[in-house]
Amino acid sequence: MAIKGCLVGCGYFSQFQVEAWKRMAPRVELTGICDLDESKARRFQTGNVYTDLAEMLDQEKPDFLDIVTRPEHHLPMARMAAERGIHVFCQKPFAETIEEAHQIIEACRNVRLMVNENFRWQAWYREIKKLLKAGTIGEPFTFHWQHRANDGLLDPPYPDQPYFIHYPRFLIYEVLVHHLDTSRFLFGEPVELSCTTARVNPKMAGEDLAIITLRYHEGFAGVIDANRCAPTDHDGKAMGNFRIDGHDGFLWMSDEGEITIESRNGKKFPHSWLKPTTGYRGDACFGTQQHFIECLESGADFETGGTEYLKTMQLVDLCYESAKQKRTLKIPASPPA
């Protein structure tokens, strides 16, 4: 029997998630699509169309609700689903504050809850995790992520998601949360961080440049270096490049997700692996959504369950606090209750 799902929120990103859900048929059936703008919901040509979320949930009685709206709507929508015994798959940013995230987790205490943090599911990061686990470059001692895009310099900025210009917290909250979460996936929990931010485009309410340094333990630290105002005519599928240095060599990932390895003796070779050619950025949506369904079926823990994801949200908040205080901050072992 198919697992029945409904989706609410038909803005820019929903197209990638609907495409992935369709590819999971007949295992998963998307029976309802909801948006206040009916025409946006109808363009997907799948499931029944609604403009009222409660009506959709009561009519369709799905197993799960995929929430693809902006964060200020997540709590009431998650609560509405949970009250009906419906599992929740919730887009990031998960919530506007950690306090609100706790409210969503509490509302969903009797159903399954997963945060849709798909960056760590880009196929090249899953492959890099395997290479690190296999000891391909030995013990890592540093990494450098570089994220660049030029949509922050367009007029108007961010045409696909124009509301970004009004966010008082932007680049870290909306974008680098991905890198912070994926660094946890690849390397574990950091113990200290420092962060510098700036606003390049004066039209922005929030920051559009950030440099974050993460320290994990003695002899291991990494940097996330990002801005959305760099002149570039190429937006690679991996949204930036990534280098990891280890005691036995280094690993380099291009902005297209190609992986190169160089050993300590200078031997350099491309890593051959089966890279996805379909779906959103390394088929990240399909990978994330497949994980959600597999865990619903098996009862296994989600990689980005609500409580676990508080650790990523804590890193985001500490980045802003570090930039404000202009100093390095220690990271508590547990996020604030």
Stockholm file with secondary structure:
# STOCKHOLM 1.0

chainA/1-337         MAIKGCLVGCGYFSQFQVEAWKRMAPRVELTGICDLDESKARRFQTGNVYTDLAEMLDQEKPDFLDIVTRPEHHLPMARMAAERGIHVFCQKPFAETIEEAHQIIEACRNVRLMVNENFRWQAWYREIKKLLKAGTIGEPFTFHWQHRANDGLLDPPYPDQPYFIHYPRFLIYEVLVHHLDTSRFLFGEPVELSCTTARVNPKMAGEDLAIITLRYHEGFAGVIDANRCAPTDHDGKAMGNFRIDGHDGFLWMSDEGEITIESRNGKKFPHSWLKPTTGYRGDACFGTQQHFIECLESGADFETGGTEYLKTMQLVDLCYESAKQKRTLKIPASPPA
#=GR chainA/1-337 SS CCEEEEEECCSTTHHHHHHHHHHTTTTEEEEEEECSSHHHHHTTCCSEEESCHHHHHHHHCCSEEEECSCGGGHHHHHHHHHTTTCEEEEESSCCSSHHHHHHHHHHTTTSCEEEECCGGGSHHHHHHHHHHHTTTTCSEEEEEEEEECSGGGSSSSCTTSGGGGGCSSCIIIIIIHHHHHHHHHHHCCCSEEEEEEECSSTTCSSCSEEEEEEEEETTEEEEEEEESCCCCSCCCTTSSEEEEEETTEEEEECTTCCEEEEETTSCEEECCCCCCCSSSTTTHHHHHHHHHHHHHHHCCCCTTBHHHHHHHHHHHHHHHHHHHHTSCEECCSSCCC
#=GC SS_cons         CCEEEEEECCSTTHHHHHHHHHHTTTTEEEEEEECSSHHHHHTTCCSEEESCHHHHHHHHCCSEEEECSCGGGHHHHHHHHHTTTCEEEEESSCCSSHHHHHHHHHHTTTSCEEEECCGGGSHHHHHHHHHHHTTTTCSEEEEEEEEECSGGGSSSSCTTSGGGGGCSSCIIIIIIHHHHHHHHHHHCCCSEEEEEEECSSTTCSSCSEEEEEEEEETTEEEEEEEESCCCCSCCCTTSSEEEEEETTEEEEECTTCCEEEEETTSCEEECCCCCCCSSSTTTHHHHHHHHHHHHHHHCCCCTTBHHHHHHHHHHHHHHHHHHHHTSCEECCSSCCC
//
